[in-house]
Every structure is written in C-alpha cells, then in structure tokens.
Amino acid sequence: MYKDLEGKVVCITGSSTGLGKAMAIRFAKEKAKVVVNYRSSEEEAANVLEEIKKVGGEAIAVKADVTVEEEVVALVQAGIKHFGKLDIMINNAGLENPVPSHEMPLSDWNRVINTNLTGAFIGCREAIKYFVENNIKGNVINMSSVHERIPWPLFVHYAASKGGIKLMTETLALEYAPKGIRVNNIGPGAINTPINAEKFADPVQRADVESLVPMGYIGEPEEIASVAVWLASSESSYVTGITLFADGGMTLYPSFQAGRG
C-alpha cells in the first residue's frame, strides 16, 4: 500500500506484544525491515518473527530494557549493524498501573516515567543522532495516549508521562524540522491489547469503556498500526509535531453526545 516503505528499516520498542507487535507485522507487510524489541520474553519475540516470516518479511529480535540507556543505544546500533541503516524509530514501549495518587510510592512513579517518557527520549535521541550524523531525513513516531489530553485519576504517573511525550515530540519536531526529520505522536484510545484483556473480558467493564467512545467499540491494534505506517510514509510528508488521535472520538467529550450538557 505504501510503496516508499519497501526496504526501509524500522525499529519498534516493545514490539513482542500488543500494539508493537501489530505495528511490526504491518510494517513487514509493507516490505519494511523490522527490528523487534523485547524486554523479557524471548518466546513472544520469536513468535513475532515467525509471523513476520509468514508474510514474507525480514526481521531480527533484540533484547533491551528501554529504561537502561546502554541497552537502548545497543538496540538502535544492532538494527543499523544488521540492516545497514535506520529510517524509522517507533518508541512504543510503555506500562501503567492504577494507584491512588496520595498513596503512590515513588518507585511506581519512577518506573512509569522511566519507561514511558525517559525510555522514549533515549530512543528519540539515538535515532535523531544517527539521522543527523548521516544526513538522513528520518522519521520518529512516539506512542502517546488520549491521556496526554484527558486527565486520568489513579494514573497520575501515566498521564504525566504522556503529557511529557506530547511536548517532547513537539519540541523535537520543531528543532529538527530544518533537517527534514519528522517527529510525531500517535494517541490511541481504548485498544484491545493484552494489557487490557482482563478488563475487556468483563462485560460490565467493557460496556463502561465503550460508553466513553463515540464510535461505540474498542479499537484493535491493527487500527493503530495503520496509523503508524501512514505517519512513516511519504503520504504524510508535510506532517510533523502532531498527535494523531486514533480513539474512536474519545477526546471529543462523549458525555456531550446527543446534545447533552
């Protein structure tokens, strides 16, 4: 579908499961070469490589914890060494856990901020450094959330990390636009990923979440992957510094639907 992605090299953090896995497979279908990143489960990463192989794609798996600077550096360099270059960096790895803000241990705060925000920064930095040094008009995509805009009680660390990603992305986009380097966010809403599997398996909880989505359904990871390949392609060549929300309208104040308010 996006011919210009053929032969491009994309590195996707946290791509052994969930949104990252869906993006890895979709980029492979577009004939891009994929660096699959995993933190702990080599088996999950191997499964993604197998699925990529089935669609005729080419990929490697690299173990790295995005909270460890040296491992992110090694991840990016592993992709460059194996495939000879890097064209697209997707900082997708993230986590969340509910805790009342007044009871939140600093360890919980640090764990989420270090993964979601600092990990994304290191990935951005290493990719942009390579692009600048090699005069490449590269592409960086960060995984934000509707919660860069919508407050989320019990998830203050998560909301803060995504709010940080918003301004980090905008700042990097402004700083490196003169070099032809584009930096954008994707802001998913409620998506049917393993992290949400238990919640969405409960009909009551699922219906509650669906009531927050004007389009009335929970999104699938493949719908986010479709956004990612568009942002990575030349079809979005004049787009930088945005958050593209893929949320079924969740950021549109659904409580006002049908003229309420």
C-alpha positions in Angstrom: 0.0 0.0 0.0 2.9 2.4 0.8 5.5 1.6 -1.8 8.1 4.0 -0.3 8.3 1.9 2.9 9.7 -1.0 0.9 13.3 -1.6 2.1 13.1 0.9 4.9 14.4 -0.2 8.3 12.1 0.4 11.3 13.0 -0.2 15.0 10.0 -0.6 17.3 10.4 -0.7 21.1 8.1 -3.1 23.0 7.2 -5.0 19.8 6.9 -8.5 21.1 3.2 -8.0 22.1 0.3 -5.6 21.8 0.4 -2.5 19.7 4.1 -3.0 19.0 3.5 -6.5 17.6 0.7 -5.3 15.3 3.0 -2.5 14.0 5.9 -4.9 13.4 3.7 -7.2 11.3 2.1 -4.4 9.4 5.5 -2.8 8.5 6.7 -6.2 7.4 3.7 -6.5 5.1 4.7 -3.1 3.7 8.1 -4.8 3.0 10.0 -2.8 5.5 12.7 -4.5 7.5 11.9 -4.7 11.2 13.9 -4.6 14.4 11.6 -6.3 17.0 12.4 -5.3 20.6 11.5 -7.3 23.7 12.4 -6.8 27.4 11.9 -10.3 28.9 10.0 -12.8 26.7 12.3 -14.3 24.0 9.4 -16.7 23.2 7.0 -13.8 22.4 9.6 -12.1 20.2 10.3 -15.4 18.4 6.5 -15.7 17.7 6.5 -12.2 16.2 9.5 -13.1 14.0 7.6 -16.2 12.8 4.5 -14.2 11.9 6.7 -11.7 10.0 8.3 -14.6 8.1 4.9 -15.9 7.2 4.0 -12.6 5.5 7.3 -12.6 3.6 9.0 -10.0 5.8 12.5 -9.7 7.3 13.2 -9.0 10.9 15.5 -9.5 13.9 14.8 -9.6 17.6 16.9 -7.6 20.0 16.5 -7.7 23.8 16.6 -4.3 25.5 15.1 -2.6 28.5 14.2 0.9 27.5 14.9 2.2 31.0 18.5 1.3 30.6 20.4 3.8 28.4 23.1 1.5 27.3 20.6 -1.1 26.2 18.6 1.4 24.0 21.9 2.5 22.4 22.7 -1.1 21.7 19.2 -1.8 20.3 19.5 1.0 17.8 23.0 0.1 16.8 22.1 -3.6 16.4 19.5 -2.7 13.8 21.9 -0.4 12.0 24.6 -3.1 12.0 22.3 -5.9 10.8 20.4 -4.0 8.1 22.9 -1.3 7.3 20.8 1.7 8.2 17.8 3.1 10.2 14.9 5.0 8.7 12.1 4.9 11.2 12.2 4.8 15.0 9.0 4.0 16.9 9.1 4.5 20.7 6.2 2.3 21.7 7.2 0.5 25.0 5.1 1.6 27.9 3.2 0.5 31.0 0.6 1.6 33.5 -0.8 0.6 36.9 -3.6 2.2 39.0 -2.7 3.7 42.3 -4.4 6.5 44.3 -2.1 9.5 43.9 -1.7 10.2 47.6 -0.6 6.6 48.1 1.7 6.2 45.1 5.2 5.1 46.0 8.0 7.0 44.3 9.1 3.6 42.9 5.8 3.3 41.0 6.1 6.9 39.7 9.7 6.4 38.6 9.0 3.1 36.9 6.3 4.5 34.7 8.1 7.8 34.0 11.4 6.0 33.2 9.7 3.6 30.8 7.2 5.8 29.1 8.9 9.1 28.9 12.7 8.7 29.6 12.8 5.5 27.5 11.1 7.3 24.6 13.5 10.2 24.9 16.6 7.9 24.7 15.1 6.2 21.6 14.4 9.6 20.0 17.9 10.9 20.9 19.7 7.9 19.5 17.7 7.8 16.3 18.0 11.5 15.7 21.7 11.4 16.4 22.1 8.8 13.7 19.9 10.7 11.2 21.8 14.0 11.8 25.3 12.4 11.5 24.3 10.6 8.3 22.2 13.4 6.7 19.1 11.2 6.7 15.6 12.6 6.6 14.4 10.1 9.2 11.1 9.6 10.9 10.4 9.2 14.6 7.0 8.1 15.9 6.2 8.2 19.7 3.3 6.3 21.3 1.3 8.8 23.4 -2.3 8.3 24.5 -5.6 10.1 24.8 -4.3 10.8 28.3 -1.9 13.4 27.1 -5.1 15.4 26.9 -7.6 13.7 29.2 -6.8 13.6 33.0 -6.9 10.1 34.4 -7.3 9.7 38.2 -5.3 6.8 39.7 -2.9 7.0 36.8 -1.1 10.3 37.5 2.3 8.9 36.6 0.9 7.6 33.3 -0.9 10.9 32.4 2.2 12.9 33.3 4.4 10.6 31.1 2.1 11.1 28.1 1.8 14.8 28.7 5.6 14.9 28.7 5.7 12.9 25.4 3.4 15.5 23.8 5.8 18.4 24.5 8.9 16.3 23.9 7.6 15.4 20.5 6.6 18.9 19.6 10.0 20.3 20.7 12.0 17.7 18.8 9.8 18.3 15.7 10.5 22.0 15.8 14.2 21.5 16.5 14.9 19.1 13.7 12.3 20.1 11.0 15.0 22.1 9.2 17.0 18.9 8.7 13.9 17.1 7.2 13.5 14.9 10.3 9.8 14.4 11.2 8.7 13.6 14.8 5.0 12.7 15.5 2.8 11.1 18.2 0.1 8.5 17.9 -2.6 8.9 20.6 -4.5 5.6 21.0 -7.8 5.4 22.9 -9.2 2.2 24.3 -7.5 -0.6 22.4 -7.9 -4.4 22.7 -4.4 -5.3 23.8 -3.1 -7.9 26.3 -2.7 -5.2 29.0 -6.4 -4.6 28.8 -7.5 -8.2 28.2 -8.8 -8.8 31.7 -10.8 -5.6 31.9 -12.4 -6.1 28.5 -13.2 -9.7 29.2 -15.6 -8.5 31.9 -18.8 -7.4 30.0 -19.6 -4.7 32.6 -16.2 -3.1 32.4 -16.1 -3.4 28.6 -19.5 -1.7 28.3 -18.4 1.0 30.7 -15.3 1.8 28.5 -17.3 1.6 25.3 -19.7 4.2 26.7 -16.7 6.6 26.6 -16.1 6.0 22.8 -18.5 7.9 20.5 -17.9 5.3 17.8 -19.1 2.7 20.3 -16.4 0.0 20.1 -13.0 -0.9 21.4 -10.3 -0.5 18.8 -7.9 -3.2 17.6 -4.1 -3.0 17.5 -4.2 -3.2 13.7 -6.1 0.1 13.6 -3.2 1.8 15.3 -0.7 0.0 13.0 -2.5 1.6 10.1 -1.9 5.0 11.5 1.8 4.2 12.1 2.5 3.2 8.5 0.8 6.3 7.2 2.9 8.6 9.5 6.0 6.7 8.5 5.3 7.0 4.8 5.7 9.8 2.3 1.9 10.2 2.2 2.4 12.3 5.5 5.5 14.1 4.2 4.3 17.5 5.4 3.2 16.4 8.8 5.3 16.9 11.9 4.9 17.7 15.5 1.3 16.4 15.9 -0.5 13.9 18.0 -2.8 11.9 15.7 -5.5 10.5 18.0 -6.9 7.1 17.0 -9.5 6.9 19.6 -13.0 6.4 18.1 -13.7 10.0 19.2 -12.8 9.6 22.9 -11.2 13.0 23.0 -14.4 14.7 21.8 -16.1 14.8 25.2 -18.5 11.9 24.7 -20.7 12.9 27.6 -22.0 15.7 25.4 -23.1 13.3 22.7 -26.7 13.6 21.6 -26.8 17.3 22.6 -26.4 16.7 26.4 -24.9 19.4 28.5 
